[in-house]
């Protein structure tokens, strides 16, 4: 059975209080700070699969904090796996900070302090489950909190794909089947955590995470530059190209792939607006660093299953027809 919590029917003045209640009711007690003067409507749809709660969350800019005060009050030992679907987020825990982009997933431990900040409209799917259900050592788990893992490649893609599919089908599972799928998913997550053990240098995990945030910010500020390359990025941050590649490898992706997906996402967004502005597909592609129109068309279709011209003309309706 689905549980839906929404603030859409409330006045803007009442949304803040109701949203705070909805978030703490759905997850664990959290301090919620809405970062909008006129709060956007928020919506949470929840399904229960045994002891695991699956939630789809949509809302606007906000910051949530799990403080020592709240932890001491309820002592909840839960973990939260979050699949970011739209919008970005910055998460802090265990002395680290990471930038989470659409397609990434991350892990939070509700028994320790964490903070998450999102700016702009966002959507994510989360899995809240008891810590005891995940059979990994505490030190291995703690090494992977507040890290973003790309769901596009490697073992991280297996985890992201499995959990995303499970979330889509959750409403149709009976209790027994739901529990079995969750158990398999948590076994897969445990394998992933054990596989990642020791990849970050123990003496400098904070340095690696902080560097990655700066590198991604630099890339996002220079997406339109056709000369943006691993060599130029590494030089701008006084690190070796090898170390730069290692940082992205640890997230299950590559420098080039991450740049390409960021450019494609911005082209995808701008193509919907371009007819009103009188802009052609090639113009939008060049704006975001694509030199060759034919190359852009190939990678756009490979990423989204639709030609950029069709997306420009028909948008979301064309995408739905292609998916069918």
Secondary structure as GFF3:
##gff-version 3
##sequence-region A 1 324
A	DSSP	beta_strand	3	6	.	.	.	ID=ss1
A	DSSP	alpha_helix	12	26	.	.	.	ID=ss2
A	DSSP	beta_strand	31	34	.	.	.	ID=ss3
A	DSSP	beta_strand	43	49	.	.	.	ID=ss4
A	DSSP	beta_strand	52	59	.	.	.	ID=ss5
A	DSSP	beta_strand	62	66	.	.	.	ID=ss6
A	DSSP	alpha_helix	68	74	.	.	.	ID=ss7
A	DSSP	beta_strand	78	86	.	.	.	ID=ss8
A	DSSP	beta_strand	89	93	.	.	.	ID=ss9
A	DSSP	beta_strand	96	100	.	.	.	ID=ss10
A	DSSP	beta_strand	104	109	.	.	.	ID=ss11
A	DSSP	beta_strand	114	118	.	.	.	ID=ss12
A	DSSP	beta_strand	122	130	.	.	.	ID=ss13
A	DSSP	three_ten_helix	131	133	.	.	.	ID=ss14
A	DSSP	alpha_helix	138	142	.	.	.	ID=ss15
A	DSSP	beta_strand	149	150	.	.	.	ID=ss16
A	DSSP	alpha_helix	154	169	.	.	.	ID=ss17
A	DSSP	three_ten_helix	170	172	.	.	.	ID=ss18
A	DSSP	alpha_helix	175	196	.	.	.	ID=ss19
A	DSSP	three_ten_helix	202	204	.	.	.	ID=ss20
A	DSSP	alpha_helix	205	221	.	.	.	ID=ss21
A	DSSP	alpha_helix	230	236	.	.	.	ID=ss22
A	DSSP	alpha_helix	241	249	.	.	.	ID=ss23
A	DSSP	alpha_helix	255	277	.	.	.	ID=ss24
A	DSSP	alpha_helix	281	287	.	.	.	ID=ss25
A	DSSP	alpha_helix	293	304	.	.	.	ID=ss26
A	DSSP	alpha_helix	308	323	.	.	.	ID=ss27
###
